[in-house]
Every structure is written in C-alpha cells, then in structure tokens.
Amino acid sequence: MSKQTAVEFLEEKYRPKGYITAEEFAQAKEMEKEQIKDAVKNELKLIGSYFDVSKLETKEQGHHIRFTAILKDRFDYYNKTYGGNK
C-alpha cells in the first residue's frame, strides 16, 4: 500500500459520494503542496540562522550533518509525494 496524504485520503473517501468536486480536490492538493514547501523553506531559514558553516567546530559538525539529513528526508518526502518540482 502506498502512502497517502491527508488530502488524498479525503478525496478517495468523499469525492465518489459527491461531497467534493475535482476542482476542490485539486485546490486542496495545491494548498497542501504549498504548505509543505513553506515548511521546508522555514526549516532552511532556521538552520541557516543557527549555523554559520564557516565557523563550525568539529563537535558542531555532527549537528550540521544531522540537520542536513533531516532536510534530505523532507525533500525526499516532497519529491515522492508530489513528483518533484511539478
């Protein structure tokens, strides 16, 4: 079973019953996509303000690596869910 977003779940459940139109679903899907993009941008800003990579000490480099891994996970989720920059 592939993962569904909350919007896809609601579309599958309510669109066949006529509670939501294709246009409403498309709008909700686009809104969800924008929310994820905004969340990633906010994380990047937060991490950028927390780290000045040029001044990192060896101990702090581990934190930087972990944050980089978290961001990679976010981008991977976005790309798998929405097919990249479509």
C-alpha positions in Angstrom: 0.0 0.0 0.0 1.4 3.4 -1.0 1.3 6.3 1.4 -1.5 8.8 1.0 -1.5 12.4 2.1 -4.5 13.6 4.2 -5.9 15.3 1.2 -5.7 12.2 -1.0 -7.4 10.2 1.8 -10.3 12.7 2.0 -10.6 12.8 -1.8 -10.8 9.0 -2.0 -13.4 8.9 0.8 -15.7 11.8 -0.2 -15.3 12.5 -3.9 -17.2 9.3 -5.0 -20.1 10.4 -2.8 -20.2 13.8 -4.4 -19.1 15.7 -1.3 -16.1 17.2 -3.1 -15.5 18.2 -6.7 -12.4 17.5 -8.8 -11.7 21.2 -8.7 -12.0 21.4 -4.9 -9.6 18.4 -4.6 -7.1 20.0 -7.0 -7.2 23.2 -5.0 -6.8 21.3 -1.7 -3.9 19.4 -3.1 -2.1 22.5 -4.3 -2.7 24.1 -0.9 -1.1 21.1 0.8 1.8 21.2 -1.6 2.4 24.9 -0.8 2.3 24.2 3.0 5.0 21.6 2.7 7.1 23.9 0.5 6.7 26.7 3.1 7.6 24.3 6.0 10.8 23.3 4.2 11.7 26.9 3.5 11.2 27.8 7.1 13.4 24.9 8.3 16.1 26.1 5.9 15.9 29.6 7.3 16.1 28.3 10.9 19.1 26.1 10.2 20.8 28.8 8.2 20.5 31.2 11.1 21.6 28.6 13.6 24.8 27.6 11.7 27.5 29.7 10.1 29.2 26.7 8.5 32.5 28.7 8.2 32.7 28.9 11.9 31.8 25.4 12.9 34.0 23.5 15.3 34.5 19.7 14.9 31.9 19.0 17.7 29.3 21.1 15.9 29.8 19.4 12.6 27.9 16.4 13.8 24.8 18.6 14.4 25.2 20.1 10.9 25.3 16.6 9.4 22.1 15.6 11.3 20.3 18.7 10.2 21.4 18.0 6.6 20.0 14.5 6.9 16.6 15.9 8.2 16.4 18.3 5.3 17.2 15.5 2.8 14.3 13.5 4.3 12.0 16.4 3.8 13.0 16.9 0.2 12.7 13.1 -0.5 9.2 13.1 1.1 8.2 16.1 -1.1 9.6 14.5 -4.2 7.9 11.1 -3.6 4.6 12.7 -2.7 4.4 15.4 -5.4 6.9 14.2 -8.1 9.5 16.8 -7.6 9.0 20.4 -8.9 5.8 19.7 -10.8 
